[in-house]
């Protein structure tokens, strides 16, 4: 029971019915549920009247929004413990809370209670909660807190101060600041045998010791302008002048190569000094080792050097490892960073054709390499057998289009499909493909999908 003073009246006794634990937990759940869905305005509605008066709605909302922004908050999970009886220091009766039910004294009814002041501690309940914040900048942040509740006009209301977020904010509140450390050294790009394809000089400039070797695959990295840094996601914490990958592996493996600068979350209370509340350690940039084999890569590039536009890929059929990706015209990434070859020969601005990786980014007709799949589909559908024989003429016309063999070569009479493939007879396999299509329009496309055609390579 609580003793209450009534102006110009005798003391009377106030009777307070004990709430159930379920009632208390439900009030906390309502508050935390709105926090989970970022309904900060709705959270403010659930505060006790004194706290709604003490902390403005706009300031309350802004502080929670800022915490979500500076941490990169993605989700909030909560665990609620068991409530326990607590008490708060005496304070004026909240304006939205009517007087308690009173037992009248024996000699007459109680007087009205305008402006009544609670003399004893304010009845309250405390309930422990664990808040698990999943963030992009600080990963998982676990906060163990205690939420207090007191009675309001519509039930139990949350007692709140900025210290519920971090005690370093103090009761008056403040703001959050995120301070990023220096960017750690960028990792190297290595070939399968350890040959260095990309590294950073002592002055911070990115260089490519092998010049054009796998140039399009390696790509390049250069400093960001202020506008480019601003456009990057907040998770990256990029700053103007920092080196970032632009193309190739430099861009594709950016998160590994760049590493992660240290990051500190500061709570800056009004009128006080900023204090650290969260720290993210620095992660150095990692070296990235490719499956590219320099000898095969060099041979492939030399074989294509005489062509204005060409590409090839060398793949380990057992593991899927890429041993070589060659593309012409050649590209030297040093043209984008130091403007010369490693030996100092000046380099002009590369063309778009040079920077394009034709082995990965351009489509070409399959040509005669597709004939085995046509033969497999013919055998699978039954439109041909190993005994089938067809002609191999210099030309074959279909739908107004004339298909020809290389240099109009031909084979006499009727030949087996294996012989026609060995001779690369277009005039045999084009008609065969049409027979397959007329038998089953999806047969050939269904078959080649089982060989991986049309699927992403993962590069």
C-alpha positions in Angstrom: 0.0 0.0 0.0 1.1 3.6 -0.7 0.6 6.6 1.5 -0.7 9.6 -0.5 -0.8 13.2 0.7 -4.0 15.2 -0.2 -3.8 18.9 0.1 -5.9 20.1 3.0 -7.0 16.6 3.7 -6.1 13.7 6.0 -3.8 10.9 4.7 -5.6 8.0 3.2 -4.4 4.6 2.1 -4.0 3.7 -1.6 -4.6 0.0 -2.7 -2.5 -1.3 -5.6 -3.5 -4.6 -7.2 -0.4 -6.6 -8.3 -0.3 -7.1 -12.0 0.4 -10.5 -13.6 3.8 -11.3 -15.1 2.0 -11.8 -18.4 0.6 -8.2 -18.3 4.1 -6.8 -17.7 5.7 -8.9 -20.5 3.0 -8.0 -22.9 3.7 -4.3 -22.4 7.4 -4.8 -23.0 6.7 -7.0 -26.1 4.5 -4.2 -27.6 7.4 -1.7 -27.1 10.1 -4.0 -28.6 7.9 -5.2 -31.5 7.6 -1.6 -32.6 11.3 -1.3 -32.3 11.8 -4.4 -34.5 9.7 -2.9 -37.3 11.3 0.6 -36.8 8.1 2.2 -35.7 9.9 4.7 -33.5 7.0 7.0 -33.4 4.8 4.2 -32.1 7.5 3.4 -29.5 7.2 6.9 -28.1 3.5 6.5 -27.7 4.2 3.6 -25.3 6.4 5.6 -23.0 5.2 6.7 -19.5 3.8 10.3 -19.5 6.8 11.8 -17.6 9.2 10.4 -20.2 7.0 11.6 -23.1 7.2 15.0 -21.7 10.9 14.8 -20.9 12.0 13.5 -24.3 10.4 15.0 -27.4 8.9 12.7 -30.0 11.2 14.1 -32.7 14.4 13.7 -30.6 13.4 10.1 -29.6 12.8 9.1 -33.2 15.9 10.8 -34.5 18.1 9.1 -31.9 16.8 5.6 -32.9 17.1 6.4 -36.6 20.6 7.5 -36.2 21.6 4.3 -34.3 20.2 2.2 -37.1 22.0 4.3 -39.7 25.5 4.4 -38.1 25.5 0.6 -37.3 23.8 -0.5 -40.6 21.0 -2.2 -38.6 19.3 -4.9 -40.6 17.3 -6.7 -37.9 16.6 -6.8 -34.2 15.9 -9.9 -32.2 14.7 -9.8 -28.6 14.6 -12.2 -25.6 12.4 -11.2 -22.6 13.1 -12.4 -19.1 10.9 -12.6 -16.0 9.7 -9.3 -14.4 10.5 -8.5 -10.8 9.1 -5.9 -8.4 11.1 -2.6 -8.5 10.6 0.9 -7.3 11.5 4.4 -8.6 12.2 7.5 -6.7 9.2 9.7 -5.7 7.9 11.9 -8.5 4.7 13.8 -9.3 1.7 11.8 -10.2 1.7 11.6 -14.1 -1.0 13.8 -15.5 -2.6 11.0 -17.4 -2.9 8.7 -14.4 -6.1 9.0 -12.3 -5.9 8.6 -8.5 -5.8 5.0 -7.2 -8.8 3.4 -5.7 -8.9 4.4 -2.1 -10.3 2.9 1.1 -12.2 5.8 2.6 -11.4 6.6 6.2 -14.0 5.6 8.9 -15.2 9.2 9.5 -16.0 10.2 5.9 -15.2 10.0 2.2 -11.8 10.9 0.8 -11.2 14.3 -0.6 -10.4 14.8 -4.4 -6.8 14.4 -5.5 -5.9 17.2 -7.8 -2.1 17.5 -8.2 -1.4 14.7 -5.7 2.2 13.9 -5.0 3.3 10.4 -4.3 5.3 10.4 -1.2 6.7 6.9 -1.3 8.7 5.2 -4.1 6.8 4.8 -7.3 5.7 1.2 -7.8 7.5 -0.3 -10.8 8.4 -3.5 -12.4 11.8 -4.3 -14.0 12.2 -6.9 -16.7 15.5 -8.0 -18.3 15.8 -8.1 -22.0 18.5 -9.1 -24.5 18.6 -7.2 -27.7 20.5 -8.8 -30.6 21.2 -6.3 -33.4 22.3 -7.7 -36.7 24.3 -4.9 -38.5 26.3 -4.5 -41.6 29.0 -2.4 -40.0 29.4 -4.1 -36.6 28.0 -7.5 -37.3 26.1 -8.9 -34.3 25.7 -6.6 -31.3 24.2 -8.0 -28.1 22.9 -5.6 -25.5 21.6 -6.8 -22.2 19.3 -4.2 -20.8 16.6 -3.8 -18.0 13.4 -2.1 -18.9 11.3 -0.6 -16.2 7.5 0.0 -16.3 5.1 2.1 -14.2 1.4 2.5 -14.4 -0.1 4.9 -16.9 -3.6 5.9 -17.9 -4.0 2.9 -20.2 -1.9 0.3 -18.4 1.8 -0.3 -17.8 4.1 2.1 -19.7 7.8 2.0 -20.4 10.2 4.2 -18.5 12.8 5.4 -21.0 16.0 7.4 -21.1 18.8 7.5 -23.7 20.8 5.4 -21.3 18.6 2.4 -22.2 20.5 2.4 -25.6 24.0 3.1 -24.2 24.6 4.5 -20.7 27.4 6.7 -22.2 24.7 8.9 -23.7 23.6 10.0 -20.2 20.1 10.9 -19.1 20.0 14.0 -21.3 20.8 12.1 -24.5 23.1 13.1 -27.4 24.1 11.7 -30.7 26.1 8.8 -32.3 29.2 9.2 -34.4 31.0 6.5 -36.4 34.8 7.0 -36.8 36.6 4.9 -39.5 40.3 4.1 -39.2 42.9 4.1 -41.9 42.3 1.7 -44.8 44.5 -1.4 -44.4 47.0 -2.4 -47.2 45.2 -3.9 -50.3 45.9 -7.6 -50.9 47.7 -8.9 -54.0 46.4 -10.9 -56.9 48.5 -13.9 -57.6 48.5 -16.6 -60.3 48.3 -20.3 -59.5 52.1 -20.6 -59.1 52.4 -17.4 -57.0 53.3 -15.0 -59.8 52.3 -11.5 -58.7 49.7 -10.1 -61.1 48.7 -7.1 -59.0 50.2 -5.4 -55.9 50.4 -2.0 -54.2 53.6 0.1 -54.2 54.8 1.8 -51.0 53.3 5.1 -52.3 49.8 3.4 -52.5 49.7 3.2 -56.3 48.4 -0.1 -57.7 50.8 -1.8 -60.3 50.6 -4.9 -62.5 54.1 -6.5 -62.7 53.2 -8.8 -65.6 51.8 -6.0 -67.8 49.3 -7.4 -70.3 49.3 -11.0 -69.0 45.7 -11.8 -68.1 45.1 -8.0 -68.2 41.3 -8.1 -68.7 40.9 -10.8 -66.1 43.0 -9.0 -63.5 41.3 -5.7 -64.2 42.5 -2.5 -62.4 42.0 -0.4 -59.3 42.3 3.4 -59.0 41.4 6.1 -56.4 37.8 7.2 -55.9 36.6 10.7 -56.5 34.5 12.3 -53.7 31.3 11.7 -55.8 32.2 8.0 -56.3 32.9 7.5 -52.6 29.6 9.1 -51.6 27.8 6.8 -54.0 29.2 3.7 -52.5 27.0 1.8 -49.9 27.5 2.9 -46.3 28.7 -0.6 -45.4 31.9 0.0 -47.4 32.8 3.3 -45.6 34.7 4.5 -48.6 36.5 7.8 -48.7 37.7 10.0 -51.5 41.2 9.0 -52.6 41.0 5.4 -51.5 41.8 2.8 -54.1 38.9 0.6 -55.3 38.6 -2.1 -57.9 37.1 -1.0 -61.3 37.1 -4.1 -63.5 38.1 -7.7 -63.5 39.2 -9.5 -60.3 40.1 -6.1 -58.8 36.4 -5.3 -58.7 35.0 -8.8 -58.3 37.2 -9.6 -55.3 37.0 -6.1 -53.9 35.8 -7.1 -50.4 38.6 -9.6 -50.0 41.4 -7.4 -51.5 40.4 -4.2 -49.7 40.0 -5.6 -46.3 38.1 -3.6 -43.7 39.2 -0.5 -41.8 38.7 -0.4 -38.0 35.4 1.3 -37.0 34.4 2.9 -33.7 30.9 3.9 -32.7 31.0 6.9 -30.3 28.2 8.1 -28.0 28.4 11.9 -27.7 26.2 13.2 -24.8 25.0 16.7 -24.9 27.5 18.9 -23.1 29.9 16.0 -22.5 32.8 14.2 -24.2 32.3 11.4 -26.8 32.9 7.9 -25.5 33.4 4.6 -27.4 30.5 2.1 -27.2 31.3 -0.3 -30.1 34.6 -1.3 -31.8 35.1 -3.2 -35.0 38.7 -4.4 -35.5 40.6 -3.9 -38.7 40.8 -6.7 -41.2 43.8 -6.5 -43.6 43.3 -7.0 -47.3 43.7 -10.7 -48.3 45.8 -12.0 -51.2 43.7 -13.6 -53.9 45.2 -16.5 -55.8 43.7 -17.3 -59.2 43.8 -20.7 -61.0 45.4 -18.9 -64.0 48.6 -20.7 -65.0 51.0 -18.0 -66.4 52.7 -20.3 -69.0 49.4 -21.4 -70.5 48.0 -17.9 -70.3 51.0 -16.5 -72.1 50.8 -19.2 -74.8 47.1 -18.5 -75.3 47.7 -14.8 -75.7 50.6 -15.4 -78.1 48.4 -17.6 -80.3 45.7 -14.9 -80.5 48.0 -11.9 -80.9 47.5 -11.7 -84.7 43.8 -11.3 -84.5 42.0 -7.9 -83.9 39.3 -9.5 -81.8 39.6 -13.0 -80.3 39.3 -15.0 -77.1 39.9 -18.4 -75.7 39.5 -20.2 -72.4 41.5 -23.2 -71.1 39.6 -25.2 -68.5 40.5 -28.2 -66.4 37.8 -30.7 -67.3 38.1 -32.5 -64.0 37.9 -29.6 -61.5 36.6 -26.8 -63.6 39.6 -24.6 -62.8 40.3 -21.9 -65.3 43.9 -22.2 -66.5 43.8 -19.4 -69.0 41.5 -16.6 -70.2 42.9 -14.8 -73.2 41.4 -11.9 -74.9 42.5 -9.7 -77.8 43.1 -6.8 -78.3 45.5 -6.9 -75.3 45.1 -4.7 -72.3 47.7 -3.4 -69.9 46.2 -2.4 -66.5 49.2 -0.2 -65.8 47.8 2.3 -68.4 45.1 3.1 -65.8 47.4 3.6 -62.9 51.0 4.6 -63.7 50.6 5.3 -67.4 53.6 3.2 -68.5 54.6 -0.4 -68.6 56.6 -1.8 -65.7 59.8 -1.1 -67.7 58.7 2.5 -68.2 57.4 2.5 -71.8 54.6 5.1 -72.1 51.1 3.8 -72.6 48.2 5.5 -74.2 44.6 5.5 -73.0 43.2 2.0 -73.7 40.1 1.6 -75.9 36.9 0.0 -74.7 37.7 -3.0 -76.9 41.0 -3.5 -75.0 39.3 -3.5 -71.6 36.6 -5.8 -72.6 37.2 -9.4 -71.7 36.0 -11.3 -74.8 36.6 -14.6 -73.1 33.8 -13.8 -70.6 31.8 -10.8 -71.7 31.2 -11.4 -75.4 29.1 -14.1 -77.2 30.3 -15.9 -80.3 28.8 -18.6 -82.6 29.8 -22.1 -81.4 30.7 -23.2 -85.0 31.7 -26.7 -85.6 32.3 -27.4 -81.9 28.6 -27.8 -81.7 28.4 -30.8 -84.0 28.9 -33.4 -81.3 25.8 -32.2 -79.5 23.7 -32.4 -82.7 24.9 -36.0 -83.2 24.1 -36.8 -79.6 20.6 -35.4 -79.9 20.0 -37.3 -83.2 21.0 -40.6 -81.5 19.0 -39.8 -78.4 15.8 -39.0 -80.3 16.2 -41.9 -82.7 16.2 -39.8 -85.9 19.6 -41.3 -86.6 21.7 -44.4 -85.6 25.4 -45.3 -85.8 24.6 -46.8 -89.2 23.0 -43.6 -90.6 24.6 -42.2 -93.7 24.2 -38.8 -95.3 25.6 -36.7 -98.1 28.4 -34.0 -97.6 27.8 -31.6 -100.5 29.6 -28.3 -101.0 26.4 -26.3 -100.2 23.0 -26.7 -98.7 20.1 -24.2 -99.0 17.2 -23.9 -96.5 14.7 -21.2 -96.3 16.5 -19.0 -98.8 19.8 -19.3 -96.8 22.7 -21.2 -98.3 25.1 -23.0 -96.0 28.6 -23.9 -97.2 31.5 -26.1 -96.3 34.9 -24.6 -95.8 36.3 -23.9 -99.2 33.3 -25.8 -100.6 34.8 -29.1 -99.7 32.7 -32.2 -100.2 32.8 -36.0 -99.7 31.7 -38.4 -102.4 28.5 -40.4 -102.0 27.0 -41.0 -98.6 29.1 -40.9 -95.5 28.7 -41.9 -91.9 27.9 -39.2 -89.4 31.3 -39.8 -87.7 33.1 -39.2 -91.1 31.0 -36.1 -91.7 32.1 -34.8 -88.3 35.7 -35.6 -88.9 35.5 -33.6 -92.2 33.4 -30.9 -90.4 30.6 -31.1 -93.0 28.2 -28.2 -92.3 26.0 -29.5 -95.1 25.5 -32.7 -93.2 24.9 -31.4 -89.7 22.7 -28.5 -90.6 20.1 -30.8 -92.3 20.5 -33.3 -89.4 19.7 -30.5 -86.9 16.6 -29.6 -88.8 15.4 -33.3 -88.8 15.9 -33.3 -85.0 13.9 -30.0 -84.6 11.0 -31.3 -86.8 10.9 -34.5 -84.6 11.1 -32.6 -81.2 11.6 -28.9 -81.0 13.0 -29.0 -77.5 15.3 -32.1 -77.9 18.5 -30.3 -78.8 18.1 -27.4 -76.2 17.1 -29.9 -73.5 20.2 -32.0 -74.2 22.7 -29.2 -74.3 21.3 -27.8 -71.0 22.6 -31.1 -69.3 26.1 -30.1 -70.5 25.9 -26.7 -68.8 24.9 -24.5 -71.7 22.9 -21.5 -70.5 24.1 -21.8 -66.9 26.1 -19.2 -65.0 29.8 -20.1 -64.7 30.2 -18.5 -61.3 33.0 -16.3 -62.6 
